[in-house]
């Protein structure tokens, strides 16, 4: 995983976990990697992963089952979607809107590119 300096690593790991949940790689009530396991995989300090897990628990995206491990909460998809939407709208969308404005583009011009992106990356053939 390539980390950006502009955002805290634990939040970037939270985005990584949410993406796995939203892409259904990790399903509701399914166990996710242990703290140490994910730390090794991402090459980060286990304390950073622990901070991420605590943050995601607070967002009701994952839950800890004492002695067993961490699991995607039963409504984790819903909460992950809400979290990621809020982050996107507040953090990323303003820069996108600024570029659209500066380039004198219309939002409708983006729809064909978006549809092409979805087809190439996420739709099964």
C-alpha positions, 0 to 999 in steps of 0.5 A, spaced: 500 500 500 502 506 498 501 512 503 500 519 502 503 524 506 497 528 506 493 524 510 494 520 517 496 513 515 490 510 520 485 513 516 488 511 509 488 504 512 481 505 514 479 507 507 483 500 505 478 496 510 472 500 507 474 499 500 474 491 502 468 491 505 464 495 499 467 491 494 464 485 498 471 482 499 470 482 506 462 481 508 458 482 514 459 478 520 466 475 517 472 476 520 477 481 518 485 480 519 488 480 526 491 487 528 498 484 527 497 480 520 494 486 517 500 490 520 505 485 517 501 485 510 501 493 510 508 494 513 506 498 518 506 498 526 501 494 529 499 500 534 497 504 527 492 498 525 490 498 532 488 505 532 484 504 525 480 498 528 478 503 534 476 508 529 472 503 525 469 500 531 467 507 533 464 508 526 460 501 527 463 499 521 467 493 525 466 490 531 471 486 536 469 479 539 473 478 545 478 473 544 476 471 537 478 477 533 475 483 529 469 482 524 465 486 519 459 489 523 452 486 520 450 493 518 458 495 516 456 496 509 451 501 510 456 505 515 462 504 511 458 507 505 456 513 510 463 514 512 466 514 505 461 518 502 462 524 507 469 523 507 468 524 499 464 530 499 467 534 504 475 532 502 475 530 495 469 533 491 471 541 493 478 539 489 474 536 483 469 542 483 474 547 483 478 543 477 471 543 473 470 550 474 477 552 472 477 548 466 470 551 464 467 544 464 460 541 465 458 536 469 455 532 464 461 531 460 464 527 465 458 522 465 461 518 459 468 517 462 465 515 469 461 510 465 467 507 461 471 507 468 465 503 471 465 498 465 472 497 465 474 496 472 467 493 476 462 490 471 463 483 469 463 481 462 
